[in-house]
Every structure is written in structure tokens, then in C-alpha cells.
Amino acid sequence: MPDPDFTEAVLAIVERIPAGRVMTYGDVGIAVGSEAPRAVGRVMALYGHSVSWWRVVSASGMPPQGHERLALPHYREEGTPLRRVESPDEYRIALSAARLPYSHEIYAEVVL
């Protein structure tokens, strides 16, 4: 079970990701002052349903594993840049365009 304070911090960051943008699990970890992307993934797996879970992706640009079909309509509705959409199960996020920059206010309290 993830630490409750860590869980709260992760979910608070995810709630602040703007529509059409994404953060990687590692980015969320950095934003909460941790270098534990797997711990972020665990929080998202257990509690991510309460926030915009589709806005947190792997560093490869793959959508949340096992939720590709559920995430694709969200990406299209929000205008999230995508690449290689071969099917609802096989696509990637265009991270170079969609990833939230480190200059965003979410990272304001983090020393990069």
C-alpha cells in the first residue's frame, strides 16, 4: 500500500495536468519530489480512476497499459498530439509536443 501522503501528492499533481498535455510517470515523480516512477504507477493503478489518468503515460509515449482503448477518446477530445495510430490498441503519444514542459508551474517547487 503506497504511503497516503505520497498518494495524495501524486493525485494532486495529476489533477493539475492541463487537457491535451501529458506527464510521464517519472515526471509526476519529479513533481512530487521523488524519483520513483514505479511508485507513481502503483498509485495510478490503485487510485488513478479518480483523476484524469490518461494524462500519465510511460516514457515511451505509450498510453496506460491495458487502457489504450479507453484512453484514445480522451486524447482525441482533448487534442492530445498522437502518432502512429494504427488501431485503438496501437498508438503512441507524440511526447515532443504533448509532454508538459519542465517550465510549467507544476514543477515550480522542484529544483531541477
C-alpha positions as CSV (number, residue, x, y, z in Angstrom):
1,M,0.0,0.0,0.0
2,P,1.5,3.4,-1.0
3,D,2.1,6.0,1.6
4,P,-1.0,8.1,2.0
5,D,0.9,11.4,1.7
6,F,2.7,10.2,-1.4
7,T,-0.6,9.1,-2.9
8,E,-2.3,12.4,-2.2
9,A,0.7,14.3,-3.7
10,V,0.6,12.2,-6.9
11,L,-3.1,12.6,-7.4
12,A,-2.9,16.3,-6.7
13,I,-0.3,16.7,-9.5
14,V,-2.3,14.6,-11.9
15,E,-5.4,16.7,-11.3
16,R,-3.4,19.8,-12.4
17,I,-2.2,18.4,-15.8
18,P,-3.9,20.5,-18.4
19,A,-6.1,18.9,-21.0
20,G,-4.2,17.9,-24.1
21,R,-1.0,17.5,-22.2
22,V,0.7,14.5,-20.6
23,M,3.3,13.8,-18.0
24,T,5.3,10.6,-17.7
25,Y,5.3,8.5,-14.5
26,G,8.8,9.8,-13.9
27,D,7.7,13.4,-14.5
28,V,5.0,13.1,-11.9
29,G,7.6,11.6,-9.5
30,I,9.9,14.5,-10.1
31,A,7.0,16.9,-9.5
32,V,6.3,15.4,-6.1
33,G,10.0,15.3,-5.1
34,S,10.5,11.6,-5.8
35,E,12.4,9.6,-8.3
36,A,10.1,6.6,-8.1
37,P,8.1,6.2,-11.3
38,R,7.0,2.7,-10.4
39,A,5.6,4.1,-7.1
40,V,3.7,6.7,-9.2
41,G,2.4,3.8,-11.4
42,R,1.3,1.9,-8.3
43,V,-0.7,4.9,-7.1
44,M,-2.2,5.4,-10.5
45,A,-3.2,1.7,-10.7
46,L,-4.9,1.8,-7.3
47,Y,-6.4,5.3,-7.2
48,G,-6.0,6.9,-10.7
49,H,-9.6,6.4,-11.6
50,S,-10.4,9.4,-9.5
51,V,-8.3,11.8,-11.7
52,S,-7.5,12.2,-15.4
53,W,-5.5,9.0,-15.5
54,W,-5.0,9.1,-19.3
55,R,-2.7,12.1,-18.9
56,V,0.0,10.0,-17.2
57,V,1.9,7.9,-19.7
58,S,5.1,5.8,-20.0
59,A,8.4,7.4,-21.1
60,S,8.0,5.6,-24.4
61,G,4.8,7.6,-25.1
62,M,2.6,4.5,-24.7
63,P,-0.8,5.1,-23.1
64,P,-1.6,3.4,-19.8
65,Q,-1.2,-0.3,-20.3
66,G,-4.4,-2.2,-20.7
67,H,-6.4,1.1,-21.1
68,E,-5.4,2.1,-24.6
69,R,-9.0,1.9,-26.0
70,L,-10.4,3.8,-23.0
71,A,-7.8,6.5,-23.2
72,L,-8.0,7.2,-27.0
73,P,-11.3,9.0,-27.0
74,H,-10.0,11.3,-24.2
75,Y,-6.9,12.1,-26.2
76,R,-8.9,12.8,-29.3
77,E,-11.4,15.0,-27.4
78,E,-8.6,17.0,-25.7
79,G,-6.5,17.3,-28.9
80,T,-3.5,15.5,-27.4
81,P,-0.9,15.1,-30.1
82,L,-0.7,11.4,-31.2
83,R,1.5,9.5,-33.6
84,R,1.2,6.1,-35.2
85,V,-2.4,5.5,-34.6
86,E,-2.7,2.1,-36.3
87,S,-5.6,0.9,-34.3
88,P,-7.3,1.8,-30.9
89,D,-4.8,-0.6,-29.3
90,E,-1.7,0.5,-31.1
91,Y,-0.7,4.1,-30.9
92,R,1.7,6.4,-29.0
93,I,1.5,9.9,-27.6
94,A,3.7,12.5,-29.5
95,L,5.7,13.3,-26.4
96,S,7.8,16.0,-28.1
97,A,4.5,18.0,-28.5
98,A,2.3,16.7,-25.7
99,R,4.6,16.4,-22.7
100,L,4.3,19.1,-20.1
101,P,7.5,21.2,-20.1
102,Y,9.6,21.5,-17.0
103,S,9.0,25.2,-17.1
104,H,5.3,24.6,-16.2
105,E,4.1,25.8,-12.8
106,I,3.6,22.2,-11.7
107,Y,7.4,22.0,-11.3
108,A,7.7,25.4,-9.5
109,E,8.6,23.9,-6.2
110,V,11.1,21.4,-7.6
111,V,14.8,22.1,-8.0
112,L,15.6,20.7,-11.5
